[in-house]
Amino acid sequence: MTRTLTEKELITSVTRLTSTRLTEYLAAEIVIPEQTDSGLVYHSLDVARLELACELHDQYEMEPDALSMMISLIDQMHGLRAELREVLKAVDAQPEPVRQTLIKVIGAARFGRR
């Protein structure tokens, strides 16, 4: 079972996070806490997202809506990397002639090679 954090624990855990900043980040949907019987709780992924948001906010003076868009793009990039790893595993599992054909086809598509 993963440990969850209350808002107070979250603010203590993320050093640059304040209650006001968390409210702004919640409005921008940078994190969406889980509603439980005991109230809103946050997970380790929320901590990581908020640490990144605070870092970007402080370093680049990004507004919450811009942070939300940036973090969404980072999420998409991570998703694509995971999908690419699966494709590479599938290619690697193929016999050598198939792998060589795929390398040629991908090279042609990517670099315009024939």
C-alpha positions as protocol buffer text, in pm:
chain_id: "A"
residue {
  index: 1
  type: MET
  ca { x: 0 y: 0 z: 0 }
}
residue {
  index: 2
  type: THR
  ca { x: 138 y: 340 z: -94 }
}
residue {
  index: 3
  type: ARG
  ca { x: 160 y: 612 z: 165 }
}
residue {
  index: 4
  type: THR
  ca { x: -62 y: 914 z: 118 }
}
residue {
  index: 5
  type: LEU
  ca { x: -12 y: 1266 z: 247 }
}
residue {
  index: 6
  type: THR
  ca { x: -253 y: 1520 z: 385 }
}
residue {
  index: 7
  type: GLU
  ca { x: -229 y: 1880 z: 264 }
}
residue {
  index: 8
  type: LYS
  ca { x: -30 y: 1977 z: 573 }
}
residue {
  index: 9
  type: GLU
  ca { x: 212 y: 1685 z: 527 }
}
residue {
  index: 10
  type: LEU
  ca { x: 243 y: 1771 z: 158 }
}
residue {
  index: 11
  type: ILE
  ca { x: 333 y: 2134 z: 229 }
}
residue {
  index: 12
  type: THR
  ca { x: 589 y: 2018 z: 484 }
}
residue {
  index: 13
  type: SER
  ca { x: 730 y: 1764 z: 237 }
}
residue {
  index: 14
  type: VAL
  ca { x: 767 y: 2003 z: -58 }
}
residue {
  index: 15
  type: THR
  ca { x: 988 y: 2279 z: 81 }
}
residue {
  index: 16
  type: ARG
  ca { x: 894 y: 2555 z: -168 }
}
residue {
  index: 17
  type: LEU
  ca { x: 523 y: 2481 z: -152 }
}
residue {
  index: 18
  type: THR
  ca { x: 293 y: 2713 z: 38 }
}
residue {
  index: 19
  type: SER
  ca { x: -79 y: 2685 z: 99 }
}
residue {
  index: 20
  type: THR
  ca { x: -141 y: 2973 z: -143 }
}
residue {
  index: 21
  type: ARG
  ca { x: 76 y: 2819 z: -412 }
}
residue {
  index: 22
  type: LEU
  ca { x: -93 y: 2480 z: -366 }
}
residue {
  index: 23
  type: THR
  ca { x: -434 y: 2647 z: -411 }
}
residue {
  index: 24
  type: GLU
  ca { x: -311 y: 2802 z: -739 }
}
residue {
  index: 25
  type: TYR
  ca { x: -169 y: 2469 z: -856 }
}
residue {
  index: 26
  type: LEU
  ca { x: -493 y: 2289 z: -771 }
}
residue {
  index: 27
  type: ALA
  ca { x: -690 y: 2546 z: -972 }
}
residue {
  index: 28
  type: ALA
  ca { x: -454 y: 2488 z: -1268 }
}
residue {
  index: 29
  type: GLU
  ca { x: -493 y: 2110 z: -1219 }
}
residue {
  index: 30
  type: ILE
  ca { x: -120 y: 2052 z: -1184 }
}
residue {
  index: 31
  type: VAL
  ca { x: -220 y: 1790 z: -929 }
}
residue {
  index: 32
  type: ILE
  ca { x: -560 y: 1642 z: -858 }
}
residue {
  index: 33
  type: PRO
  ca { x: -577 y: 1496 z: -508 }
}
residue {
  index: 34
  type: GLU
  ca { x: -767 y: 1180 z: -431 }
}
residue {
  index: 35
  type: GLN
  ca { x: -1086 y: 1220 z: -232 }
}
residue {
  index: 36
  type: THR
  ca { x: -1104 y: 966 z: 50 }
}
residue {
  index: 37
  type: ASP
  ca { x: -1334 y: 918 z: 349 }
}
residue {
  index: 38
  type: SER
  ca { x: -1080 y: 1112 z: 559 }
}
residue {
  index: 39
  type: GLY
  ca { x: -1047 y: 1398 z: 307 }
}
residue {
  index: 40
  type: LEU
  ca { x: -813 y: 1489 z: 24 }
}
residue {
  index: 41
  type: VAL
  ca { x: -486 y: 1298 z: 4 }
}
residue {
  index: 42
  type: TYR
  ca { x: -180 y: 1323 z: -217 }
}
residue {
  index: 43
  type: HIS
  ca { x: 51 y: 1054 z: -353 }
}
residue {
  index: 44
  type: SER
  ca { x: 425 y: 1040 z: -426 }
}
residue {
  index: 45
  type: LEU
  ca { x: 359 y: 1131 z: -789 }
}
residue {
  index: 46
  type: ASP
  ca { x: 186 y: 1448 z: -668 }
}
residue {
  index: 47
  type: VAL
  ca { x: 492 y: 1532 z: -458 }
}
residue {
  index: 48
  type: ALA
  ca { x: 719 y: 1492 z: -762 }
}
residue {
  index: 49
  type: ARG
  ca { x: 489 y: 1705 z: -981 }
}
residue {
  index: 50
  type: LEU
  ca { x: 469 y: 1977 z: -718 }
}
residue {
  index: 51
  type: GLU
  ca { x: 846 y: 1980 z: -666 }
}
residue {
  index: 52
  type: LEU
  ca { x: 889 y: 2026 z: -1042 }
}
residue {
  index: 53
  type: ALA
  ca { x: 618 y: 2293 z: -1053 }
}
residue {
  index: 54
  type: CYS
  ca { x: 780 y: 2487 z: -769 }
}
residue {
  index: 55
  type: GLU
  ca { x: 1122 y: 2458 z: -935 }
}
residue {
  index: 56
  type: LEU
  ca { x: 990 y: 2586 z: -1269 }
}
residue {
  index: 57
  type: HIS
  ca { x: 785 y: 2856 z: -1100 }
}
residue {
  index: 58
  type: ASP
  ca { x: 1083 y: 2989 z: -905 }
}
residue {
  index: 59
  type: GLN
  ca { x: 1347 y: 2948 z: -1172 }
}
residue {
  index: 60
  type: TYR
  ca { x: 1151 y: 3072 z: -1474 }
}
residue {
  index: 61
  type: GLU
  ca { x: 870 y: 3270 z: -1306 }
}
residue {
  index: 62
  type: MET
  ca { x: 612 y: 3052 z: -1481 }
}
residue {
  index: 63
  type: GLU
  ca { x: 247 y: 3108 z: -1400 }
}
residue {
  index: 64
  type: PRO
  ca { x: 36 y: 2810 z: -1283 }
}
residue {
  index: 65
  type: ASP
  ca { x: -148 y: 2769 z: -1617 }
}
residue {
  index: 66
  type: ALA
  ca { x: 182 y: 2764 z: -1807 }
}
residue {
  index: 67
  type: LEU
  ca { x: 321 y: 2517 z: -1552 }
}
residue {
  index: 68
  type: SER
  ca { x: 18 y: 2294 z: -1603 }
}
residue {
  index: 69
  type: MET
  ca { x: 74 y: 2291 z: -1978 }
}
residue {
  index: 70
  type: MET
  ca { x: 449 y: 2227 z: -1938 }
}
residue {
  index: 71
  type: ILE
  ca { x: 395 y: 1939 z: -1696 }
}
residue {
  index: 72
  type: SER
  ca { x: 128 y: 1793 z: -1925 }
}
residue {
  index: 73
  type: LEU
  ca { x: 382 y: 1795 z: -2210 }
}
residue {
  index: 74
  type: ILE
  ca { x: 638 y: 1626 z: -1985 }
}
residue {
  index: 75
  type: ASP
  ca { x: 376 y: 1361 z: -1897 }
}
residue {
  index: 76
  type: GLN
  ca { x: 312 y: 1302 z: -2267 }
}
residue {
  index: 77
  type: MET
  ca { x: 685 y: 1272 z: -2335 }
}
residue {
  index: 78
  type: HIS
  ca { x: 722 y: 1012 z: -2060 }
}
residue {
  index: 79
  type: GLY
  ca { x: 426 y: 820 z: -2203 }
}
residue {
  index: 80
  type: LEU
  ca { x: 579 y: 822 z: -2550 }
}
residue {
  index: 81
  type: ARG
  ca { x: 913 y: 704 z: -2414 }
}
residue {
  index: 82
  type: ALA
  ca { x: 739 y: 411 z: -2243 }
}
residue {
  index: 83
  type: GLU
  ca { x: 561 y: 322 z: -2568 }
}
residue {
  index: 84
  type: LEU
  ca { x: 886 y: 347 z: -2763 }
}
residue {
  index: 85
  type: ARG
  ca { x: 1055 y: 110 z: -2515 }
}
residue {
  index: 86
  type: GLU
  ca { x: 778 y: -144 z: -2583 }
}
residue {
  index: 87
  type: VAL
  ca { x: 818 y: -107 z: -2959 }
}
residue {
  index: 88
  type: LEU
  ca { x: 1194 y: -155 z: -2926 }
}
residue {
  index: 89
  type: LYS
  ca { x: 1139 y: -470 z: -2717 }
}
residue {
  index: 90
  type: ALA
  ca { x: 905 y: -604 z: -2986 }
}
residue {
  index: 91
  type: VAL
  ca { x: 1157 y: -527 z: -3261 }
}
residue {
  index: 92
  type: ASP
  ca { x: 1436 y: -687 z: -3060 }
}
residue {
  index: 93
  type: ALA
  ca { x: 1228 y: -1006 z: -3025 }
}
residue {
  index: 94
  type: GLN
  ca { x: 1205 y: -1045 z: -3404 }
}
residue {
  index: 95
  type: PRO
  ca { x: 1435 y: -1264 z: -3614 }
}
residue {
  index: 96
  type: GLU
  ca { x: 1741 y: -1087 z: -3758 }
}
residue {
  index: 97
  type: PRO
  ca { x: 1603 y: -1047 z: -4114 }
}
residue {
  index: 98
  type: VAL
  ca { x: 1288 y: -882 z: -3979 }
}
residue {
  index: 99
  type: ARG
  ca { x: 1493 y: -650 z: -3754 }
}
residue {
  index: 100
  type: GLN
  ca { x: 1709 y: -546 z: -4051 }
}
residue {
  index: 101
  type: THR
  ca { x: 1400 y: -475 z: -4262 }
}
residue {
  index: 102
  type: LEU
  ca { x: 1250 y: -267 z: -3981 }
}
residue {
  index: 103
  type: ILE
  ca { x: 1575 y: -71 z: -3942 }
}
residue {
  index: 104
  type: LYS
  ca { x: 1571 y: 10 z: -4314 }
}
residue {
  index: 105
  type: VAL
  ca { x: 1203 y: 109 z: -4313 }
}
residue {
  index: 106
  type: ILE
  ca { x: 1240 y: 326 z: -4002 }
}
residue {
  index: 107
  type: GLY
  ca { x: 1558 y: 484 z: -4137 }
}
residue {
  index: 108
  type: ALA
  ca { x: 1385 y: 567 z: -4465 }
}
residue {
  index: 109
  type: ALA
  ca { x: 1086 y: 717 z: -4288 }
}
residue {
  index: 110
  type: ARG
  ca { x: 1293 y: 915 z: -4040 }
}
residue {
  index: 111
  type: PHE
  ca { x: 1582 y: 1029 z: -4255 }
}
residue {
  index: 112
  type: GLY
  ca { x: 1445 y: 999 z: -4606 }
}
residue {
  index: 113
  type: ARG
  ca { x: 1692 y: 718 z: -4683 }
}
residue {
  index: 114
  type: ARG
  ca { x: 1629 y: 436 z: -4923 }
}
